[in-house]
Amino acid sequence: MDKELIEVTEAFTRKNDELMKSVKALEEAQKGNVKGADIEKLNSLIEGQSKDVEKLNSELERMGAELKENVRRSKSVSDMLNEAVTPEFLKSAQGKGKSNLVTLDAHPMNMLKATVNEHTHLTFSTTNANSVVLPFNEGGVSKAPDRQAYLVDLFNTATISSPRVMWVERSARTDGAATRAEAAIMGASDYTWIRRSLDVENISSYVKVTDEALTDWDMTLSEIRLELFGQLQRELDDQLLTGDGSTPNISGVTTLCNTFTYTGLNASVDAPNIFDAIAAAAAHVRNNLYNPNYAVLHPTDFAKMNLQKDANGNYVLPPFISAGNMVIDGMRVVVNTGITAGQLLVGDFTKGTVYFRKGIDIRLWDQNDTDPIYGLKTITGDMRAVLKIAQPAYNAFVYDAISDITTAIGS
């Protein structure tokens, strides 16, 4: 036990030192003292190191409690009574007339030799109310699970050094390419290019915490950091999906893309189901000359899709699925509660890029407002990001109600 405790303690110290070095490196990078520093990677590194430190801290707490329990169990009842019932206690008890059983030369073990009668019975209630029980503290914090962020992992990501993203689009083209007779005039082609831009937007939150909470519970700061990380990630996720583009909101993919309008499959599918709706949306995207790579579904719709049966009670499994129904028509299926039940998002996510001006930054402040006189600290978390999908690539995505798609393609 001692060897294991030493090893865990050394690992905790080592990991904590690494975390402190990473935090210092991040601070230097944010001040501009380190050229070419990848702030997003540093933030990810700090998040991982914080989790390692938290796990090791929980293990140390568990081992400490176990060690105390082992020490307690190694003592005899006589030893424990000798420690608890001191000569000073005996003198005080006799002097105040609190007991006629205790004498100055009485041994504490004699207290257990009293005649058992209705006045000396030990019951669960009396023992529970008057005993000091060493508690066991389970590491970590019990809490309901949060939705996992997913959309940022589907798009390309990049870090920029400017608050604005700019690019050039070809907005129009006249195609004059054609065969021609000898000495005939060539067909004229014409192109129009325009410059577009988007500004990064802020996603932020803050927490007030007392100095006592930070001092009395070692995990306070780590838990708040983890909570803020998750909150900001999920808000970014929501913005990437449904943001309306009106500052300070990001333009989300479902705001920019099209509904299902592909007429090539209209009224051509018998008894269409969710599998068919996904395949039809993919056909829409391919008809626009893009290659869809993801289909996003709510867990309810994913379950309905997998539970479909024919008239004989046999499960319906079309030939264009694989890997446990997680790949349909060549697209990986992503299941998340972030999308509304009954809706379907299919697209070529390589045509969108999430640009980060600043990754998630968690800071501790002690001079905000009236914090000093109330013994408080302010912990802030913020990030700056934007989703860029060029206007021509709006056609790389389809977002629509599953029922609308099946109605359109049903024969």
N, C-alpha and C positions, 0 to 999 in steps of 0.2 A: 504493500500500500504506500509506504514511504517513497519507494523508488518511483512508482507511478505518479505520485503527487509532485515529486521533483521534476519529472519529465514534462508533465502538463504545465507546471509553473514556468519552466524554461521556455516552453513553446508559446505560452501566453505572452511572456515578456518579449520574445523575439517578434511575434506577430504584431504586438502593440507598437514596438519600435518601428517596424516596417510601415505601419499605418501612419504614425507620426511623420515619418520621412515623406510619405506620399502626400499627406496633407500640406506639408511645407512646400513640396515641389509644386502642388497645385496653386498655392498662394503666390509663389514666385512666377508661375506661368501666367496667372491672371493679372499680375502687375506688369507683365510684359518683359520680365527680366530674363526669360528663357525663350529664345527664338525658335520657332518651329515646333513648339510644344503642342502635343495633342491633348487638349483639355478634356475632351470627351473620353479618351482612353484613361486619363488620370482619374476622372470621376468614376468610371466603371471599376478601375482597380481599387479605389477607396471603398466603394460599395462592397466589393468582394472581401477586402481585408476587414471591414467592419463586421461582416457576418462571421468571419473566422474568429475574431476577437470575442464576439458575443458568445459563440459556441464554447470557446475555451474557458471564458468566464463562468458560464453555466456549469461546465464540468468541474471547475475549481470549487464552486459553491456546493455541488453535490458531494464531492470528495471531502470537503471540510465538514459537512454535516455528518457524513458517514464516519469520519475520524472521531468526531465528538461522541457519536453514539457508541463506537467501539470502546472508547476510554471509559464511558459511563458504565458499560456492561461489564468491564473488567474489574470493577470495584465490588466489594462485598457489601451487604446491607449494613454491616457493622461500620465499615469505613465511611459509607455515605452518611450514616447517622452521626458519627463522630465529627464529620465536617460540618453538618448542619446544626447540631445541638452543641454549642460551645459552652464552656464554663460561664461566660458572661450571660448567655441566655438562661442557664439554669439559675444563676443568682437572681437575675431579673424576674424570672417566673416565680421563685419562692418568695422573694421580697414583696411582690405585689399580690401574693396570695392567689395566684392563678391556678395552682395545682397543689393538691395534698399528696401527690404521688412522687413528686420530684424532690430529692434531697441534694445537698451540696456535693456529696460524694457519689451520687447515683451515676451508673454507667448508662449511656443512651440506649443500649440494647434492652435494659430493664423496662424501658417504656413499653416494649412489646409484650411484656410478661404480665400485664394487668389482667385481672379477671374479666373474662368476656361476658358481658351482660348487655342489656338493651342500650346502655349508654356508650358502649365501646365497639358496637358492631361497625365494620367497614363495609360500605355499600359503594356501588358504581358512582352514584350521584355525589357522595361526600368525597370520594377519592378524586373524581373529575373536577370538582369545584375547588379543591384545596391543594392539588398537586401541580407541580411545574413540569410540563411535558416538553421535551426537546422536539421542536417541529422539524419536519423534513420539507425543504423548499425545492420544488421541481423547477428546473431551469426553463427560461423562455417565458412567453406571454401567451395565454390562451385567447384566441380571438377568431371570429368568423372569417372564412377565407375571402379574399378580394379577387375580382376578375383579373385575369392575366392580360396585360397589354399585348397586342399582336400585330396591329397594322404597321407600326414602325419597322417591324421585322420583314414585312412583305415588300416594302419599297426600298429603293436605293437610299443610302444615307451618305452625307458628306458634311464637313465642317468648313465654314467660310469665315473670313476676317472682315466682312463688311455687313452692315445692317440691311443691305438690299441685294437681291438676286436679279441679274439682268441676262437676257438672252435674245436671240434673233430667230424669228419664224418666217417661213415662206407662207404668206397669207393668200396668194393667188398665183395661178400659172396658166398661160395660154400655150398649149402644146401644138406646135406647128410641124412636128416631125411627120413626114409622109414620103411616099415614093414620088418621083418626078420624071418627066420626059427630058431628053437631052435638050439643053439650052433653055429649059423652062425655069421660071423663078422658084426659089426655095420657099418652103412654108415658114412663116415667121413665128417664133416662139417668144413669149414674154413672161417675166417673173416679177413678183412684188414681194419685198422683204420688209418686215417691220420689227422694231425693237420693243420688247415687253419687259416688265419688271414687277417684282413683289417685295414687300418689306417684311422682315421677320417680326413675329409677334411674341409678346411676353406671356408666360404661364407661371403663376406665382402663388404662394401661400405662406402663412406664418403661424407660429405657435408661441404662446406665453407659458413659461414654466418657472416655478419658484426655485430659489437658490437651495432651499431645503431638499426639494425633490432631486435636484442634480447631485447634491452631496450625499444624500441618504441611500440612494439606489444607483449602483454603478451602471445599470443598463438603461437608465432614463434617456440619455443622449442618443445611444445607439438605437433604441426603439423609436424615438421621434424621427431620427434620420431615415429609418426604414419606412416609417409611415409616410413621411413627406415624399420620399422617392416614389413610392407606389402611387400616391395621389397625383403627382405631377405626370407620371407616365400614363395613367389612365385618362387624365384630362387631355393630354396630347393625342392619345388614341381617339377620343371622342371628336376632337377637332379635325383630325385627319379623315374621319369618316363623314361627319355631318356639318363641319364648320361652314358658316354662310359667307365668309370672306369679307364681312363688314368689320373693319377695325374695332376692337382688337382681336377679332376672330380670324382663324385661318380658313382658307378656301378648301373645304373637304372634298374628297373624291366623289361622293354622291351628289354634291352640289354642282360639280362640273360635268359629270358624265351623262350619258343618254339613258332613256328607258328602252325597253325592248321594242324595236320597230322593224325588225327584219321580216319582210313579207315572204321570203322564199319558203318558209315552213308553214305559212298560214293554212289552217284547216287541212293539215296533211298527216296528223298523228292520231292514231286510235287510242282512246283512253289514256291521255297523257298524264304522267306522274312527275314527281320531283326530279328523278333522274333525267327525264325528257326535258324538263325546264332548264336544267343545268346545261345539257347538251345543246339546246336551242340557243341559249345565251352565248355559249362558246361559238356557235356558228355565226351569230350576229357579229361578234368581235372579229372572227376570221374573215368574214365578208368585208370588213373594213381594213383588211390586210395587216392585222395585228395577231400576235400569237398569245392567247390567254394562258396564264400559268397558275392562277389560283381561283377557287370558288369559295366564297365565305357564306356560312350558314349559321343560323341560331341552333342551339342544341335540340330544341323542340322539333325543328324541321328535319334535322339530321336523323333523329329517332324515327319520325314518321317515314322518312325515306327508307330506312333499314327495315321497318316493320311492315312494309307493304306486301300484300299477298294477292294471289289470283283467286278466281272463283272456287278453286279446289283447296284453298288453304295453303298453297305452296308459296314460299317467299319469292318475290319478283327480283331477279338479279340479272340486269342486262349485260350483254357481252362486253361493253366498253368500260367496265369497272375493274379495279384490282386493289390489292393491298388492303383488304378489309373494308372496302368501300371508301377508303381515304384518297383514292385517285380515280377520278371520273373523266373520261374522254381526254386523258393526258394531263389533267389539272389536279393539283393537290387540293384537297378539301380542308378548309380551316374552319373549325367549329368554335364559336365564341358568343357569349351573351352580349357582347358589344353591339352586335347588329340586331335589329328588331325582328322578332319572330314573324315569319311569313314573307320576309324580304330576302332577296338574293343579290349578291354582288359577285360578278365575274369580270376578270380583266387581265390585261398584260401589265403587271405591276412594275416591270422594268422601265416603263415609260413615266414613272413618277419618282421624284427624289425629295427626301426630307433633308433640308439644309439646317444645320445648327450653327447659330452665331455663338451660343453658349450652351453647354450641356447642363444637366441638373447640378446646381450649386447650392449646398447647404451651409449656412453660416450662423454663428452664435454671436449675439450682440448684448452688451451690458449697459448701454447708454441710450436706449430708446425711450423717449417720452419720460414717464415717471418711474421707469423700472428700478432705478437705484434706491429710491426711498420706499419702495414696496418690496424690495428683495426679489426682483424678478429678472429673468433673462428672456430675450426675444430670439427665437430661432426662425430663420427665414429660408425658404427654398424657392428658387426660380430658375427659369430656363428661357431661351429665345430660339424660336424655330419657325420654319415655314415649309409648306408643301408646294413644290413646283411641278405642275403638269402643263406642258405646252398645249396651246389650244388645238392643234391638229390631233394631239393624242387623247383628246376627250373621247374620241371614238374607240379608244382601246379598252373602254370599260362599259359595262351594262349594269344598271341597278334598277330593279323593278320588283313588284310583288310576284311571288311564285304563281299565285292564282291568275294574275293577268297574263303571264306567259303561257300557262297551260290552256287558258281560254283561247288565246290567239292561235296556238298551233293545233288545237283539238279539231278533229274532223267531225 
